[in-house]
Amino acid sequence: MAPLEFNGLEDSVFQPYNRDNHLYMEYIEFLGTYADIPVDIIVAGWEKAYGREKVQTWIRELEEAQGKTIWNFYQEDVV
């Protein structure tokens, strides 16, 4: 992905296509504007998509890692 353009004043949206011009991301629903990150909504969305057990495992592993990197992006499973 190319870096996002951001001028510090306006929103910066993720690019829908990767460098090979393949669809990478699609916005399908606007969920509103928040003063802070809506963690509960995000986690609920992950649980819906990936299952509660998998998401809780991710959270536990991240907490146990205490800030250390625990995943290798290039070895992740494609979902």
N, C-alpha and C positions, 0 to 999 in steps of 0.2 A: 504494500500500500504506500502511496505517496503521503508525505506529511500533510496534515490538515492545515489549511490557511486560516489564520486567526489574527484579527487585528486588535484584540484586547477590549473591544467595545461591543461587538455584535456576536451572535451565536455562530458557532462553527459546527456544521453537520458532517457526519461521516460520509465518505464517498461511497456511492452505490456500486462502483465497479473497481476491480483490481487493475493492476498495470497491464494485464493481458486483455482488458476490456470484457472480462466475465463478470456477471452479476455477483457481487460479494455480499451486499447488505440491502435490505429493503425495509423502508419504514411502512408499516401497515396500520398503525393506530397511534393517534396522538393521546398521550396519557396525562397531559396537563403540565403546568409549570410549578416547580417546588422551590421553596427557599433553601432547602437542604436535600441531600441525596435521600430518596425514599427507599431505604434499605428493605423495609418490610415488603414493599410492593415488588422490588427486584427479586428478593429471595422467593417470594410466592410464585413469580413467573418462572424462575429456574426450577422450582419444585414441580410445577405443572409440566414443564418441558422435559426434565431429566429424571424426575422422581425424587421424593422426599429423602429416601435413604442415601442416594448418591450425593445430593446437595449437602446433607448433614455430614457425610464423610468428608467432603471437600472442606467444609467449615472447620471440622475437628482437626484435619491435617494441617490446615493453615495456622490454626491457633497453636498447635503443638510445634510447628516449625519456628515460631517466635521471630518472624520477620525474615527468615532465610528462604532462598528460592528452593522450591521443592519439585517443580515440574520442568520438563524439557519440552518446549513448544513443538519441536520437530518430531517428538515421539507421541504426541497426543493422538487419541482416536478421533476420527472425524465422526460427528454425530449427525 
